[in-house]
């Protein structure tokens, strides 16, 4: 037997209605495995018992797996006693069948090719089964499940099938890891030094973080009304506006600047988020836009802005209380259909865990953060997840947040690569307004004038760099963050 005798395309079957399978490929692989047990370690990451069409072959593979994992020999002689009472094996020749598999085995070097054929045909059978289930569910008019839910369930099943066998890459040779590292350094060098990730559009923040890195989970936290949604929206908008891509020879597109952004807005509607972005782009207060208190010139500015930004690759999903499984499936779909370079989730505590969760809020949040970190690695994109802070902040004299202020902080702090806190001193000072006309009020006005349009982003954790803080400008009317003028810029490290 040789690997090139079997093409991964479907071969004619004895029964034209039988699902796709290739008994000869299964025999060839098992023969090579019995002859050379080392073959197992080349396929163990992705080949499973249920991939074999013939159940006897599946049981042989399962027995070999158990023996090899224990460090024992798995060949026809050893398996003979194990299968003496196996009726299925007796029907096809018993122990002699095992001996025939070993005798007719192909070169062990070709065994992975047979295994891939077995795996491919198993996927085809699963696709057929999935299609049948979708048809059955869709045809059952008595089921209370809505069609939209059926579609989401089908998508989750299809993506799970597409990813099976490929989620674990196994070990990577050190020379390959070095090549990836050099490529990242080269990218930073080409950008003028400093940035190896996607630029957030805020130079002072990029200087601290080196940009937003693929596979990183960034937590952006703050108390209500601190501006965490505004900052996340600004970053998403900056990246989408800067998007540039080049066409590759295989027809795919490679991002060279900015990126495609998927924004899960679990709290605000897509319309509200769009209004914020229009305010960001035009400089017209979002409050005035919502209230309709704009003049004709401002209305024309808004219409022009819409024309300019309507094609940027920013995709908004405003489904409230979305389950983590659905969120991941939709992110994968976006990456497959339009590409994806950044995911933003507003906010973490509104994502629901799976139905199997025990109900403990800490465990639910832990499941969500672990899933988001896995999604960031799987799709090789940065994920920014917003998070609320506990009320402990309000009980301290120093209101600046710290890691222990994160709600359900254990799992969030552990899974995050970067934790950022948004802090605006003006938020607290404006609530301490003295009596108007008093000397204290004049002093308060001076302080407010100085800090009203300033904000601070505190880097509480960063795996790849220093912690510290970054001062930014903040416009309360348009909820826009930007870099401070050079004369006002101040950065502290600790």
Secondary structure, DSSP 8 states (H G I E B T S, - for coil): --GGGS-SS----SSTTS-S--HHHHHHHHHHHHH-GGGHHHHTTT--GGG-SSHHHHHHHHHHHHHHHTT---SHHHHHHHTTT-HHHHHTTTHHHHHHHHHT---GGGHHHHHHHHHHHHHHHHHHHHHHHHHHHHH-TT--S-HHHHHHHHHHHHHHHHHTTTS------HHHHHHHHHHHHHHHHHTTSS-SSB--S-HHHHHHH-SB-TT-EEEEEE-TTSSHHHHHHHHHHHHHHT-EEEE-TTS-EEEEES--EEEEESSS-HHHHHHHHHHHHH---HHHHHHT---HHHHHHHHHHHHHHTTSSEEEE--TT-BHHHHHHHHHHHHHHT--SEEEEE-GGGSB--TTS-S-HHHHHHHHHHHHHHHHHHHT-EEEEEEEB-GGGGGSSS----GGGBTTHHHHHHH-SEEEEEE-HHHHHGGG---TTSHHHHHHHHHHHHHTTEEEEEEEEETTS--EEEEEEEETTTTEEEE--TTT--EE--
